[in-house]
Amino acid sequence: MSTEMRLDPLSGRWVVISAARAKRPDAFVLHSERLRHEPLKPCPFCPGHEEPTPPTRVITDEHGNWSTRVIANKYPALEGDEPFIVENRGPVFTAGTAGGVHEVLVLSPDHDRTWAELSEAQAADVMRIMRDRISDHAMSENLRYSQAIVNAGREAGASIEHPHGQLMAMSFVPREVAEEQARFSRFTARCLLCTTIESELAVNERVVYADDDVVVLSPYWASVPYEMLVLPTSHSSHLHLASDEAIAGVGHALSKALTALQATLGDVAYNLVFHSSTFRSAETYHWHVHLVPKATTRAGFEMGTGVAINIVPPELAAEELRQHLER
């Protein structure tokens, strides 16, 4: 069965149907196996055991060894360069083509070096190669958006321990991004996130870390405990057009935020979600990063109502994170 998109008529959200993804190592997590996951050996992302696919992009150190690399995903959720075409197969059966690019961003050759442990230069390299790949995606006529993510830990969706991210360019605009863009458009005063930065710095109750380039905060509307929002202070709609200073600043700030999170909660799983404007959109937007720890479980109430319950007020979360970071 080929990969395709199917529309959920209840929510209006698209679902990717990809049978090939089920072939990934440990694609399914059973309750009884959750605490005894065994890592792959040898690790396909460690030096000497890389996937046979040649790197799409690579950054090397002063000795010529790779320090960050991008390779094609062996089990792509999206593939092909066809445009997004919708087909109606019945009154409630709507499908679409799932064209796109699916790549793996290996953060470091070190199997145990998480983003929190990257040096400032390494974090900047990771962000720079991410920006360059998304810039290449934007050159494709049929691609409309690229989603960069990092799933850290089994509970966050990672099937391989070696710290890595995913770059997924797609021929459609996902609803989550479209809804964010719409909220920027409705916020008529000025940029929504520029206003957030200014307001949060003035109140200074939820700021975890700030410098000239970046502000990290536990947002006023945080939906899960210790959630953070990483905001470049320079206004830019597109990650792939961001300045070197903003790119490096966000990479360093993520290391700081993840260090604080680890000091506060221990070895907790988390997701990094990079949101940027769609490639050819002229709408007002401000690219940013969501840091979402897997500290609690999304239960039936949240699923049934869409209303989150956060048991740790963001003001308290920010204070704890900030104190650990200062130490």
C-alpha positions as CSV (number, residue, x, y, z in Angstrom):
1,M,0.0,0.0,0.0
2,S,1.4,3.4,-1.0
3,T,1.6,6.4,1.3
4,E,-1.4,8.7,1.1
5,M,-3.3,11.4,3.0
6,R,-6.8,10.8,4.4
7,L,-9.0,13.6,5.7
8,D,-10.7,13.2,9.1
9,P,-14.2,14.8,8.4
10,L,-14.8,15.2,12.2
11,S,-11.8,17.3,12.9
12,G,-10.8,18.5,9.5
13,R,-7.2,17.2,10.0
14,W,-5.2,15.2,7.5
15,V,-3.9,11.8,8.5
16,V,-0.8,10.2,6.8
17,I,-1.4,6.5,6.1
18,S,2.1,5.0,5.8
19,A,2.4,1.2,6.0
20,A,6.2,1.5,5.5
21,R,6.6,3.3,8.8
22,A,5.5,0.1,10.7
23,K,8.7,-1.5,9.5
24,R,10.8,0.8,11.7
25,P,12.6,-0.8,14.7
26,D,10.3,-0.9,17.7
27,A,7.5,0.9,15.8
28,F,4.9,-0.1,18.4
29,V,5.2,0.4,22.2
30,L,3.2,-2.2,24.2
31,H,2.4,-1.4,27.8
32,S,4.3,-4.4,29.2
33,E,7.4,-3.4,27.2
34,R,7.5,0.3,27.9
35,L,10.1,0.1,30.6
36,R,12.4,-2.5,29.0
37,H,13.2,-1.1,25.6
38,E,16.5,-2.4,24.3
39,P,18.6,0.0,22.0
40,L,19.6,-1.1,18.5
41,K,23.0,-2.6,18.2
42,P,25.0,-1.4,16.2
43,C,23.5,2.0,16.2
44,P,22.9,3.1,12.6
45,F,23.7,6.8,13.5
46,C,27.1,6.2,15.1
47,P,30.3,6.7,13.1
48,G,31.2,3.5,11.2
49,H,27.6,2.2,11.2
50,E,25.9,5.0,9.2
51,E,23.0,4.2,6.9
52,P,24.1,3.3,3.3
53,T,22.3,6.4,2.0
54,P,24.9,9.1,1.3
55,P,24.5,12.3,3.4
56,T,22.4,15.0,2.0
57,R,24.3,17.5,4.1
58,V,27.2,17.1,6.4
59,I,29.3,19.4,8.7
60,T,32.8,18.3,9.6
61,D,35.1,19.2,12.4
62,E,38.7,20.4,12.1
63,H,39.9,16.8,11.6
64,G,37.6,16.1,8.7
65,N,35.2,13.9,10.8
66,W,31.5,14.6,10.5
67,S,29.9,16.4,13.5
68,T,26.4,16.8,12.1
69,R,24.7,15.1,9.2
70,V,21.4,14.8,7.3
71,I,20.4,11.6,5.6
72,A,17.3,10.3,3.9
73,N,14.9,8.6,6.2
74,K,14.9,4.8,5.5
75,Y,11.2,4.7,6.5
76,P,9.7,7.9,5.1
77,A,6.3,9.1,6.0
78,L,6.3,11.4,3.0
79,E,8.0,10.9,-0.3
80,G,7.7,12.0,-4.0
81,D,7.6,15.4,-5.7
82,E,4.0,15.4,-6.9
83,P,1.8,18.3,-6.0
84,F,-1.0,18.0,-3.4
85,I,-4.1,16.7,-5.2
86,V,-7.3,15.9,-3.4
87,E,-9.5,13.0,-4.5
88,N,-13.1,12.4,-3.3
89,R,-13.8,8.6,-3.1
90,G,-17.2,8.8,-1.4
91,P,-19.2,11.1,0.8
92,V,-16.8,10.7,3.8
93,F,-13.8,9.3,1.9
94,T,-11.4,12.1,0.9
95,A,-7.8,11.3,0.1
96,G,-4.7,13.3,-1.0
97,T,-1.3,12.7,-2.3
98,A,1.4,12.5,0.3
99,G,4.3,14.1,-1.6
100,G,7.3,15.4,0.3
101,V,10.8,14.8,1.7
102,H,11.6,13.0,5.0
103,E,15.1,13.3,6.4
104,V,17.0,12.5,9.6
105,L,19.1,15.1,11.2
106,V,21.8,13.4,13.4
107,L,22.8,15.9,16.0
108,S,26.3,14.5,16.8
109,P,28.5,11.4,16.2
110,D,28.4,10.8,20.0
111,H,25.7,8.3,20.8
112,D,24.9,9.8,24.2
113,R,25.3,13.5,23.5
114,T,21.9,15.1,23.7
115,W,21.1,18.7,22.6
116,A,21.5,19.8,26.2
117,E,25.2,18.6,26.1
118,L,26.1,20.2,22.8
119,S,28.6,23.0,22.9
120,E,27.5,26.4,21.8
121,A,29.3,25.9,18.4
122,Q,27.8,22.4,17.9
123,A,24.2,23.7,18.7
124,A,24.8,26.5,16.1
125,D,25.9,23.9,13.6
126,V,22.8,21.8,14.1
127,M,20.6,24.9,13.7
128,R,22.5,26.0,10.6
129,I,22.2,22.7,8.8
130,M,18.5,22.6,9.7
131,R,18.1,26.1,8.2
132,D,20.0,25.2,5.0
133,R,18.0,22.0,4.4
134,I,14.7,23.8,4.8
135,S,16.0,26.5,2.5
136,D,16.6,23.7,-0.1
137,H,13.1,22.3,0.5
138,A,11.6,25.8,-0.2
139,M,13.1,25.8,-3.6
140,S,10.9,22.9,-4.7
141,E,7.8,24.1,-6.6
142,N,5.4,21.6,-5.1
143,L,6.6,21.8,-1.4
144,R,4.8,24.2,0.8
145,Y,6.1,23.7,4.3
146,S,8.9,22.0,6.3
147,Q,8.4,20.6,9.8
148,A,11.5,20.2,11.9
149,I,11.2,18.1,15.1
150,V,13.3,16.4,17.7
151,N,11.8,13.4,19.6
152,A,13.9,12.6,22.6
153,G,13.1,9.5,24.6
154,R,10.8,6.5,23.9
155,E,7.7,8.2,25.3
156,A,8.3,11.1,22.9
157,G,8.3,8.9,19.9
158,A,12.0,8.2,19.3
159,S,12.7,4.6,18.0
160,I,16.5,5.0,18.1
161,E,18.4,6.3,21.1
162,H,21.0,8.2,19.3
163,P,20.0,11.9,19.5
164,H,18.5,13.0,16.2
165,G,15.8,15.0,14.6
166,Q,13.4,14.8,11.6
167,L,13.0,17.2,8.7
168,M,9.7,16.6,6.9
169,A,8.9,18.8,3.9
170,M,5.3,18.5,2.6
171,S,3.2,19.4,-0.3
172,F,0.3,20.6,1.9
173,V,-0.1,23.1,4.8
174,P,-0.8,21.2,8.1
175,R,-3.8,22.5,10.1
176,E,-1.7,23.3,13.2
177,V,0.4,25.7,11.2
178,A,-2.5,27.2,9.3
179,E,-4.3,27.9,12.6
180,E,-1.2,29.6,14.0
181,Q,-0.9,31.7,10.9
182,A,-4.6,32.7,11.2
183,R,-4.1,33.7,14.8
184,F,-1.2,36.0,13.8
185,S,-3.4,37.6,11.2
186,R,-6.2,38.2,13.7
187,F,-3.8,39.8,16.2
188,T,-4.0,43.2,14.6
189,A,-1.9,45.3,17.1
190,R,1.5,44.0,16.0
191,C,3.3,40.7,15.8
192,L,1.7,38.3,18.3
193,L,5.1,36.9,19.5
194,C,6.9,40.2,19.5
195,T,4.2,41.4,21.8
196,T,4.6,38.2,23.9
197,I,8.3,38.8,24.3
198,E,7.8,42.4,25.3
199,S,5.0,41.6,27.8
200,E,6.8,38.7,29.4
201,L,10.0,40.6,29.9
202,A,8.1,43.4,31.5
203,V,6.2,41.1,33.9
204,N,9.2,38.7,34.4
205,E,7.2,35.9,36.0
206,R,7.6,33.2,33.4
207,V,11.0,34.0,31.8
208,V,13.4,31.0,32.1
209,Y,16.3,32.5,30.1
210,A,16.9,35.6,28.0
211,D,19.7,37.2,26.2
212,D,20.0,39.7,23.2
213,D,19.0,37.0,20.7
214,V,16.4,34.8,22.4
215,V,13.8,34.6,25.1
216,V,12.8,31.3,26.7
217,L,9.7,31.3,28.8
218,S,7.1,29.0,30.2
219,P,4.1,30.5,28.4
220,Y,1.1,32.0,30.2
221,W,-1.0,29.4,28.4
222,A,1.2,26.4,28.9
223,S,-0.8,23.2,28.5
224,V,1.6,20.7,30.1
225,P,4.0,21.0,33.1
226,Y,7.3,22.7,32.3
227,E,6.4,23.5,28.7
228,M,8.6,26.1,27.2
229,L,8.5,28.5,24.2
230,V,11.8,29.6,22.6
231,L,11.5,32.9,20.8
232,P,14.1,34.7,18.7
233,T,14.0,38.4,19.6
234,S,14.6,39.4,16.0
235,H,11.3,39.3,14.0
236,S,11.4,36.8,11.1
237,S,8.6,34.8,9.6
238,H,10.8,32.0,8.2
239,L,13.3,29.9,9.9
240,H,15.1,29.2,6.6
241,L,15.6,33.0,6.2
242,A,16.7,33.7,9.8
243,S,20.0,35.4,10.5
244,D,23.1,33.6,11.7
245,E,22.8,35.3,15.0
246,A,19.2,34.2,15.5
247,I,20.0,30.7,14.4
248,A,23.0,30.3,16.8
249,G,21.1,32.0,19.6
250,V,18.2,29.6,19.4
251,G,20.5,26.6,19.3
252,H,22.3,27.8,22.5
253,A,19.0,28.7,24.2
254,L,17.7,25.2,23.6
255,S,20.8,23.8,25.3
256,K,20.1,26.1,28.2
257,A,16.4,25.2,28.4
258,L,17.0,21.5,28.1
259,T,19.7,21.6,30.8
260,A,17.2,23.3,33.1
261,L,14.5,20.8,32.3
262,Q,16.9,17.9,33.0
263,A,18.0,19.4,36.3
264,T,14.3,19.9,37.3
265,L,12.7,16.6,36.2
266,G,15.6,14.3,35.5
267,D,15.8,12.2,32.3
268,V,12.4,13.1,31.0
269,A,11.3,12.6,27.4
270,Y,10.5,15.6,25.4
271,N,9.6,17.0,21.9
272,L,11.0,20.0,20.2
273,V,8.7,21.4,17.5
274,F,10.0,24.1,15.2
275,H,7.3,26.3,13.7
276,S,7.9,28.6,10.8
277,S,5.8,30.2,8.2
278,T,4.8,28.4,5.0
279,F,7.3,28.9,2.2
280,R,5.6,31.4,0.0
281,S,3.4,33.1,2.6
282,A,3.6,36.9,3.0
283,E,1.4,36.8,6.2
284,T,2.8,38.1,9.5
285,Y,4.4,35.3,11.5
286,H,7.3,34.8,13.9
287,W,9.2,31.5,13.8
288,H,9.6,29.8,17.2
289,V,10.2,26.5,19.0
290,H,7.9,24.6,21.3
291,L,9.6,22.5,24.0
292,V,7.1,20.0,25.3
293,P,8.1,17.6,28.1
294,K,6.4,14.2,28.5
295,A,5.9,14.8,32.2
296,T,2.2,13.7,32.3
297,T,-0.1,11.6,30.1
298,R,-2.8,13.0,27.9
299,A,-5.9,11.3,29.1
300,G,-9.5,10.9,28.1
301,F,-10.7,14.3,29.2
302,E,-8.1,16.0,27.1
303,M,-8.8,13.8,24.1
304,G,-12.6,14.2,24.5
305,T,-12.7,17.9,25.0
306,G,-9.5,19.3,23.5
307,V,-9.0,21.1,26.8
308,A,-5.7,20.6,28.5
309,I,-5.2,20.3,32.3
310,N,-1.8,21.6,33.5
311,I,-1.0,20.7,37.1
312,V,2.0,23.0,37.4
313,P,1.4,26.7,36.9
314,P,3.8,28.2,34.4
315,E,4.9,30.8,36.9
316,L,6.1,28.0,39.3
317,A,7.6,26.0,36.5
318,A,9.6,29.0,35.3
319,E,10.9,29.7,38.8
320,E,12.1,26.1,39.3
321,L,13.7,26.0,35.8
322,R,15.4,29.3,36.3
323,Q,16.7,28.4,39.7
324,H,18.2,25.2,38.3
325,L,19.8,27.0,35.4
326,E,21.3,29.6,37.7
327,R,23.0,26.9,39.7
